[in-house]
Amino acid sequence: MLKIVIADDEPFFLEGLKILIDWESQGFEIIGFANNGEEAIEKILTLKPDVVITDLRMPEIEGLEIIRKCVKELHLKAKFIVISGYDDFSFAQKAMKYGVNHYILKPVDEETLITALAELKAEILKQADIAENKYPESFPANELIDAISKNDLIAIETEVNKYWAETTQMSLTSGRIKAFTNNLFIETVKIIHALGGDAGEFIENHPELTNSVNSSNVELKQSLCDFSRDCAQFIADLRMKQANGFMGKIEQYIKENYHESINLKKISEVFYINPVYLGQIFSKHFNMYFHDYLTKIRIDEAKMLLRTTDLKVYEIADKVGFQNVDYFINKFKKRVNCTPLHYRSQFKFKA
């Protein structure tokens, strides 16, 4: 069980945080509280917690100074979670300078806290395992992470089996195997965060990879398989959701700028994305190539102008983004099976 000290000058907040989550189920034990900065440093020194949760605004010594003193002067190994009622980027930057990666705003959200604790726990266990030389730091998980990221279920099974064959050959203990899963856990959480996902939601469904309960090697292998497959699907769903939202912005941009000289390269520069990748996800999302989609938008707009205005054909061609009227007429005939003038004639009032 990892140990935590919480520092905050608001008694009601301390009580609320104490009951916000089931600390034991997350693998943590609260061993002390502090109401001011000096008391916080004293308790950190004497109790030697694995994690410290501290507010920034503290009496006597502020939170950033607590962290600076513990990290820079006392060289303590405790991990820090910063909490604050102020969304101040400069404070977050300073906290990151001292190695703090978790800056949580009040009121503290349960899932956000659980995610932060899970990441720190995995990091602490990994570092402890490396320090005790239980397994080499370079022990690879890259191939499995790559398979998970690609949602390649066959490759996932292959990599898990390959890893397990190596553990059997090396006679690795459960502790060493768990260290590997902790490393895997850290990397997959990073992917989920990068895609804007809620890692806390996923973590809750896989407590077997974040708790400290002893399991047999067979159980750990099954847990690793289940985790890898579920994580792959979770990440794939996030990518699809992200792509749908992103393509919605692309679609809106095209509808607003179809009359201009636009192409994939220009759009990729506007949205800071690789043009080749954009072309791939575009055709997959819209089930047609970009050029065909742009032509469809332009021709549909031309049809509307032909029905509702008396503009000349060359004027309409120019308005919808065709610089050459003959090219416009050719494209129109291919899509509508008639010329622009014939199309217009169908909507003229006949006495």
DRENTIDREN-749860 format. One record per atom (N, C-alpha, C): residue in one letter; x, y, z. Coordinates in steps of 0.2 Angstrom, whole numbers, plus 2048, in hexadecimal, padded with zeros to 3 digits. Layout:
! DRENTIDREN-749860
aXYZ;...
! end
This chain:
! DRENTIDREN-749860
m8047FA800;m800800800;m804806800;l80380B7FB;l8078117FB;l804816800;k80981A802;k80781F808;k806826805;i80182A808;i800830805;i7FF83580B;v80283B80A;v80184180F;v7FD84680B;i7F884980E;i7F484E80B;i7F585580F;a7F685A80B;a7F786180E;a7F286680B;d7EE869810;d7E986E80E;d7E7871814;d7E6878813;d7E487C819;d7DC87C81A;e7D9879816;e7D1879817;e7CF87281A;p7CD872820;p7CB86C823;p7C5868820;f7C086C81D;f7BB868819;f7BD865813;f7C2868810;f7C586580A;f7C985F80B;l7CC85F811;l7D0859813;l7CB853814;e7C6855818;e7C184F81A;e7BE84D813;g7BC85180F;g7B984F808;g7BD84B804;l7C484D804;l7C9849800;l7CA842803;k7C984280A;k7CA83B80D;k7C583680B;i7BF83880A;i7BA834808;i7B8834801;l7BB8387FD;l7BA8397F6;l7BA8327F2;i7BF82E7F3;i7C18287F0;i7C28237F5;d7C281C7F3;d7C48177F7;d7CC8167F6;w7D08197FB;w7D78197FA;w7DA8137FA;e7D880E7FE;e7DB8077FF;e7DA8037F8;s7D48047F5;s7D38017EF;s7D78037E9;q7DA8097EA;q7DF80C7E5;q7E680A7E7;g7E78077ED;g7ED8057EF;g7F180A7F3;f7ED80F7F6;f7F08147FA;f7ED815801;e7F2817806;e7F081880D;e7F281F80F;i7ED823811;i7EE82A814;i7F182981A;i7F782C81B;i7FB82B822;i7FC832825;g7FA837822;g7FA83E826;g7F7843822;f7F5848826;f7F284F823;f7F6854826;a7F785A822;a7FA860824;a7F6866822;n7F686B827;n7F2871826;n7F6877824;n7FC876824;n80087C822;n80787981F;g80B87D81B;g81187B818;g81687881C;e81787B822;e81D879826;e81B872829;e81487182B;e81286A82D;e813865828;a811867822;a81286381C;a81986081B;i81E86581B;i82586381A;i82785E820;e825860826;e82785C82C;e82485482B;k81D854829;k81A84D828;k81D849822;i81F84D81D;i82284A817;i829847819;l82D84A81D;l833848820;l833842824;t82E842829;t82D83D82E;t82A83782C;l824838828;l820832825;l82282F81F;k82683381B;k829831815;k82482E810;p81F83280E;p81982F80A;p81C82E803;d81882A7FF;d81A8287F8;d81782E7F4;v8118317F6;v80E8367F2;v80B83C7F7;v80C8427F5;v80A8487F9;v80584B7F4;i7FF84D7F7;i7FA8517F4;i7FA8577F8;t7FB85D7F4;t7FC8637F8;t7F88697F4;d7F586D7F7;d7F28737F5;d7F88787F3;l7F787D7EE;l7FC8827ED;l7FB8877F2;r7F58897F4;r7F588F7F9;r7F588C800;m7FA88D803;m7FB88A80A;m7FE88F80F;p7FC88F815;p7FF89481A;p80689281B;e80A89781D;e81189781F;e816895819;i81588F816;i81988D810;i81488B80B;e81488E805;e80F88C7FF;e8118867FC;g80C8837F9;g80D87C7F6;g81387B7F1;l8148807ED;l81A8807E8;l8218807EC;e8218847F1;e8278847F5;e82887D7F9;i82287A7FB;i8238737FE;i82686E7F9;i82386F7F3;i82686A7EE;i82D86B7ED;r82F8727EC;r8368747EA;r83B8717EF;k8398727F6;k83D8717FB;k83E8697FC;c8388657FB;c83985E7FB;c83D85B7F5;v83C85E7EF;v83F85B7E9;v84685E7E9;k8478647E9;k84E8677E8;k8538677EE;e8508687F4;e8558697F9;e8558627FD;l84F85F7FE;l850859802;l8508527FE;h84F8537F8;h85084E7F3;h84C8487F5;l8468497F7;l8418447F9;l83E8417F2;k83C83A7F3;k8398377ED;k8328377EC;a82E83A7F1;a82783B7F1;a82583E7EA;k81F83B7E8;k81C83E7E2;k8178437E4;f8158487E0;f81184E7E2;f80B84E7DE;i80584F7E1;i7FF8517DD;i7FD8587E0;v7FD85D7DB;v7FB8647DD;v7F48657DC;i7F08687E1;i7E986A7E0;i7E98717E2;s7E48747DE;s7E387B7DF;s7DD87E7DD;g7DA8837E0;g7D48867DE;g7D588B7D8;y7DB88C7D6;y7DD8917D0;y7E088E7CA;d7DC88F7C5;d7DF88C7BE;d7E48917BB;d7EA8917BE;d7F08957BD;d7F58917B9;f7F68937B3;f7FB88F7AF;f8028907B2;s8048967B4;s80A8977B6;s80C8937BC;f8078917C1;f80888D7C7;f8098867C4;a8058847BF;a80687D7BC;a80D87C7B9;q80F8817B6;q8168817B3;q81B8807B8;k81B8847BD;k8208837C3;k82087D7C6;a81A87A7C7;a8198737CA;a81C86E7C6;m81B86F7BF;m81E86A7BA;m82686A7BB;k8288707BC;k8308717BD;k83386D7C2;y82F86B7C7;y8318677CD;y82F8607CC;g82D85E7C6;g82B8577C4;g8248557C6;v82085A7C7;v8188597C9;v8158587C2;n8118537C1;n80E8527BB;n8068527BC;h8048537C2;h7FD8537C3;h7FA8597C7;y7F785D7C3;y7F48647C6;y7ED8637C6;i7E98637CB;i7E28617CC;i7DF8677CF;l7D986A7CB;l7D686F7CE;l7D086D7D3;k7CF8727D7;k7C98717DC;k7C38737D9;p7BD8707DA;p7BC86A7DE;p7BF8647DB;v7C285F7DE;v7C685A7DC;v7C18557D9;d7C28537D3;d7BE84E7CF;d7C08477D1;e7BC8427D3;e7BE83B7D5;e7C28387D0;e7BF8387CA;e7C38347C4;e7CA8377C3;t7CA83E7C3;t7D18417C2;t7D683F7C7;l7D483F7CD;l7D883D7D3;l7DA8367D2;i7D58317D1;i7D782A7D0;i7DC8297CA;t7DB82D7C5;t7E082C7BF;t7E782E7C1;a7E78347C5;a7EE8367C7;a7F18327CC;l7ED82F7D0;l7F082A7D5;l7F38247D2;a7EF8217CD;a7F181B7C9;a7F781C7C5;e7F88227C2;e7FE8237BE;e8048247C3;l8038277C9;l8098287CD;l80A8217D0;k80581D7D2;k8078167D5;k80B8127D0;a8088127CA;a80C80E7C5;a8138107C4;e8148177C4;e81B81A7C3;e81F8187CA;i81C8187D0;i8208177D6;i82280F7D6;l81D80B7D4;l81F8047D4;l8248027CF;k8248057C9;k8298047C4;k8308067C6;q83080C7C9;q83780F7CC;q83980B7D1;a8358087D6;a8378047DB;a83A7FD7D9;d8367FB7D4;d8397F47D1;d83F7F57CE;i8407FA7CA;i8477FB7C6;i84C7FC7CC;a84B8007D1;a8508017D6;a8527FB7D9;e84D7F67DA;e84F7F07DD;e8527EB7D8;n8527ED7D2;n8557E97CD;n8517E27CC;k84B7E37CC;k8467DD7CB;k8467DB7C4;y8467E17C0;y8467DF7B8;y8497E57B5;p84D7E47AF;p8507E97AC;p84C7EF7AA;e84E7F57AA;e84A7FB7A8;e8487FA7A1;s84C7F879D;s84B7F7796;s8467F2794;f8437EE799;f83F7E8797;f83A7EB793;p8397E878C;p8357EB787;p82D7EA788;a8297EF787;a8227EF787;a8207F2780;n8257F577D;n8237F9777;n81F7F6772;e8207EF770;e81D7EC76B;e8157EB76D;l8147E9774;l80E7E8776;l80A7EF776;i80D7F4778;i80A7FB778;i8087FD771;d80C7FB76C;d80B7FD765;d8057F9763;a8057F3765;a7FF7EE763;a7F87F1766;i7F97F376C;i7F37F676F;i7F17FC76C;s7F680176A;s7F4807767;s7F1806760;k7F380175D;k7F07FF756;k7E97FB757;n7E77F975D;n7E27F575D;n7E37EE759;d7E97EC759;d7EA7E5756;d7EA7DF75B;l7E47DC75B;l7E37D7760;l7E77D175F;i7E97CF758;i7ED7CA757;i7F47CB75A;a7F77D1758;a7FD7D375B;a7FE7D4762;i7F87D6765;i7F87D676D;i7F97CF770;e7F57CA76D;e7F67C376F;e7FD7C176E;t8007C2769;t8067C0767;t80B7C376C;e80B7C976D;e8107CD772;e80F7CA779;v8097C977B;v8087C7782;v80B7C0783;n8097BC77E;n80C7B577E;n8147B577E;k8167B977A;k81E7BA779;k8217BC780;y81D7C1783;y8207C4789;y81F7BE78F;w81A7BA78E;w8197B5794;w81E7B0793;a8207AE78D;a8257A978B;a82C7AB78E;e82D7B278E;e8337B4790;e8337B4798;t82E7B679B;t82D7B67A2;t82E7AF7A5;t82B7AA7A1;t82C7A37A4;t8337A17A3;q8377A379E;q83E7A179D;q8427A47A2;m8407AA7A4;m8457AE7A8;m8427AD7B0;s83D7A97B0;s83A7A77B7;s8397AE7BB;l8357B37B8;l8347B97BB;l82F7B87C0;t82F7BC7C6;t82A7BB7CB;t8247C07CA;s81F7BF7CE;s8197C37CD;s81A7CA7CD;g81F7CC7D2;g8217D37D3;g8247D67CD;r8287D27C9;r82B7D57C3;r8267D57BE;i8217D17BD;i81C7D17B8;i8187D77B9;k8167D87C0;k8127DE7C1;k8167E47BF;a81C7E47C0;a8207EA7BE;a81F7EC7B7;f81F7E67B3;f81E7E77AC;f8177EA7AA;t8127E77AE;t80B7EA7AC;t80B7F17AF;n80E7F37B4;n80E7FA7B6;n8117FF7B1;n8177FC7AE;n81A8007A8;n8158017A2;l8127FB7A1;l80D7FB79B;l80780079D;f8058007A3;f7FF8047A5;f80180B7A5;i80780D7A6;i8098147A6;i80881679E;e80B81279A;e80B814793;e804815790;t800810792;t7F981078F;t7F5816791;v7F6818798;v7F381D79A;v7F5824797;k7FB824795;k7FE82A791;k7FA82B78B;i7F9825787;i7F6825781;i7EE827782;i7EB825787;i7E4827788;i7E482E789;h7E883178E;h7E883878F;h7EA83C789;a7EE83A784;a7F083D77E;a7EA83E77A;l7E583977A;l7DF839776;l7DA83C779;g7DB83F77F;g7D6843783;g7D183E786;g7D3838788;g7CE83378B;g7CF834792;d7CA831796;d7C983179D;d7CD82A79F;a7D382A7A1;a7D68247A3;a7D38217AA;g7D08267AE;g7CD8237B4;g7C781E7B3;e7C48207AD;e7BE81B7AB;e7C18147A9;f7C68147A6;f7C980E7A4;f7CC80A7AA;i7D080E7AE;i7D380B7B4;i7CF8077B8;e7C980A7B9;e7C48077BE;e7C28007BC;n7C27FF7B5;n7C07F87B3;n7C67F37B3;h7CC7F67B5;h7D27F17B5;h7D67F27BC;p7D37F17C1;p7D67F27C8;p7DC7ED7C9;e7DC7E77C5;e7E17E27C6;e7E87E47C4;l7E87EA7C0;l7EF7EC7BE;l7F17F27C2;t7ED7F47C6;t7EF7FA7CA;t7EF7F97D2;n7EC7F37D4;n7ED7F27DB;n7F37ED7DD;s7F37EC7E3;s7FA7E97E6;s7F87E27E8;v7F27DF7E6;v7F07D97E9;v7F47D37E5;n7F77CF7E8;n7FB7C97E5;n7F77C57E1;s7F97C47DB;s7F67BF7D6;s7FA7BA7D3;s7F87B57D1;s7FC7AF7CE;s7FE7B27C7;n8037AF7C5;n8067B07BE;n8007AF7B8;v7FD7AA7B9;v7F77A87B4;v7F27AE7B4;e7F07B07BA;e7EB7B67BB;e7EE7BC7B8;l7F47BD7B9;l7F87C37B7;l7F87C37AF;k7F97BD7AC;k7F97BD7A5;k7F27BE7A2;q7ED7BC7A5;q7E67BD7A3;q7E47C47A3;s7E67C77A9;s7E57CE7AA;s7E97D27A5;l7EF7D17A3;l7F27D479E;l7EF7D4798;c7ED7CE796;c7E97CD78F;c7E37D178F;d7DF7D1795;d7D87D4795;d7DA7DC795;f7DF7DE799;f7E07E5799;f7E27E8792;s7E77E478F;s7E97E6788;s7E47E6783;r7DF7E1783;r7DA7E177E;r7D57E777F;d7D37E8785;d7CE7ED787;d7D17F4786;c7D87F5788;c7DB7FB787;c7DB7FD77F;a7DD7F877B;a7DD7F9774;a7D67FB771;q7D17F8774;q7CA7FA771;q7C8801774;f7CA80377A;f7C980977D;f7CC80F779;i7D380E777;i7D7812774;i7D481376D;a7D280E76A;a7CF80E763;a7C8812763;d7C4811768;d7BE815769;d7C081D76A;l7C581E76D;l7C782576E;l7C9828768;r7CD824764;r7D082775E;r7CA828759;m7C5824759;m7BF825754;m7BB82B757;k7BA82C75D;k7B7831760;k7BA83875E;q7C183875F;q7C583D75D;q7C583F756;a7C583A752;a7C583B74B;a7BF83E748;n7B983B74B;n7B383E749;n7B284574B;g7B4847751;g7B484E752;g7B985274E;f7BE85074D;f7C3853748;f7C1854741;m7BE84F73F;m7BB84F738;m7B5854737;g7B285473D;g7AC85973D;g7AF86073C;k7B586273F;k7B886873E;k7BA869736;i7BD864734;i7BF86472D;i7BA865728;e7B4862729;e7AE862725;e7AC869725;q7AB86C72B;q7A987372C;q7AE878728;y7B4877729;y7B987B725;y7B887B71E;i7B787571B;i7B6874714;i7AF878711;k7AA877715;k7A487A714;k7A4882714;e7A9884718;e7AA88C718;e7AF88E713;n7B388A710;n7B888C70C;n7B8888705;y7B3885703;y7B38816FD;y7B48856F7;h7B288C6F7;h7B38906F2;h7BA8936F1;e7BE8916F6;e7C58936F5;e7C988D6F2;s7D088F6F0;s7D48896EE;s7D78866F4;i7D38806F6;i7D587C6FB;i7D78756F9;n7DC8726FD;n7DE86B6FC;n7E0868703;l7E1862703;l7E385E709;l7E986270C;k7EE864708;k7F486770B;k7F386D70F;k7EE87170C;k7ED87770F;k7E9876716;i7E4871715;i7E087071B;i7E486D721;s7E986971F;s7EE865723;s7F286B727;e7F4870723;e7F7876726;e7F387A72B;v7ED87A72A;v7E887E72E;v7E787A735;f7E7874734;f7E586F73A;f7EB86C73D;y7F186D73A;y7F786B73D;y7F786373D;i7F6860737;i7F6859737;i7F9857730;n7FC851730;n80084E72A;n7FB84D725;p7FC85071F;p7F7850719;p7F6848717;v7FB844717;v7FA83D715;v7F583A71A;y7F683B721;y7F1838726;y7EA83B725;l7EA842724;l7E4845723;l7E084271D;g7E3840718;g7E083D712;g7DD836714;q7E1833718;q7DF82C71A;q7D982C71E;i7D9830723;i7D3830728;i7CD834724;f7CE838720;f7C983C71C;f7C5837718;s7C8833714;s7C582E70F;s7C1829714;k7C4827719;k7C182271E;k7BB825721;h7BB82B723;h7B582E726;h7B0830721;f7B183371C;f7AC835717;f7AB830711;n7AF82A711;n7AE82570C;n7AF827705;m7B382C705;m7B582F6FE;m7BB8336FF;y7BF8346F9;y7C58386F9;y7C383F6FA;f7C88436FD;f7C784A6FE;f7C584E6F8;h7C884D6F2;h7C68506EC;h7BF84F6EA;d7BD8496EA;d7B68476E9;d7B184B6ED;y7B384B6F4;y7AF84E6F9;y7AE8566F7;l7B48596F6;l7B48606F4;l7B08616EE;t7B085D6E9;t7AC85E6E3;t7A585E6E4;k7A38596E8;k79C8586EA;k79985E6EE;i79D8616F2;i79B8676F6;i79A86D6F1;r79F86D6EC;r79E8736E8;r7998726E3;i79886C6E0;i79286B6DB;i78B86C6DF;d78B86A6E5;d78486A6E9;d7838726EA;e7888766EB;e78787D6EC;e7858806E5;a78887E6E0;a7878806D9;a78087F6D7;k77D8796D9;k7768776D7;k77187C6DB;m77387E6E1;m76F8826E5;m76F8896E1;l77588B6DF;l7758926DC;l7718926D5;l77288C6D1;l76E88C6CB;l76788C6CC;r7648896D2;r75D8896D3;r75A8906D5;t75F8936D9;t75C8996DD;t75F8A06DA;t7638A06D5;t7668A76D3;t7668A76CB;d7688AD6C9;d7688AE6C1;d7708AF6C0;l7748AD6C4;l77B8AD6C2;l77D8A96BC;k7828AC6B9;k7858A86B3;k7888A26B5;v78989D6B1;v78C8976B2;v7938986B4;y79789C6B1;y79E89E6B3;y79E8A16B9;e7998A56BB;e7998A96C2;e7988A46C7;i79489F6C6;i79389A6CB;i7998956CC;a79C8946C6;a7A28906C7;a7A78936CB;d7A88996CA;d7AD89D6CE;d7AB89D6D5;k7A489E6D7;k7A289F6DE;k7A38986E2;v7A38936DE;v7A388C6E2;v7AA88A6E2;g7AF88D6DF;g7B688B6DF;g7B98886D9;f7B68886D3;f7B98866CD;f7BB88C6C9;q7C288C6C8;q7C58916C4;q7C48916BC;n7C288B6BA;n7C18896B3;n7BA8876B2;v7B688B6AE;v7AF88A6AD;v7AE8836A9;d7B28826A4;d7B187B6A1;d7B38756A5;y7B78766AA;y7B98706AF;y7B38706B3;f7B08756B5;f7AA8756BA;f7A48726B6;i7A38736B0;i79D8706AC;i79E8696AB;n7A58676AA;n7A68606A9;n7A585C6B0;k7A785F6B6;k7A685C6BC;k79E85B6BE;f79B8616BC;f7948616BD;f79085C6B9;k79285B6B3;k78E8566AF;k79084F6B2;k79684D6B4;k7978476B7;k7938456BD;r79284A6C1;r78F8496C8;r78784A6C7;v78584E6C2;v77D84F6C2;v77A84C6BC;n77E84A6B7;n77C8476B1;n77984C6AC;c77A8526AD;c7788576A8;c77C85D6A9;t77B8626A4;t77F8686A5;t77C86D6AA;p7808726AC;p77D8776B1;p77787A6AE;l77787C6A8;l7718806A5;l76B87B6A4;h76C8756A2;h7668706A2;h76486F6A9;y76886F6AE;y76686E6B5;y7618746B7;r76487A6B5;r7608806B7;r7598806B4;s75987E6AE;s75387E6AA;s74D87A6AD;q74F8756B1;q74A8716B4;q7468756B9;f74987B6BC;f74687E6C1;f7438856BF;k7438866B9;k74088D6B6;k73988C6B6;f7368926B8;f72E8926B8;f72C8926B1;k72788D6AF;k72488D6A9;k71D88F6A9;a71B8946A5;a7158976A5;a7108926A1;
! end
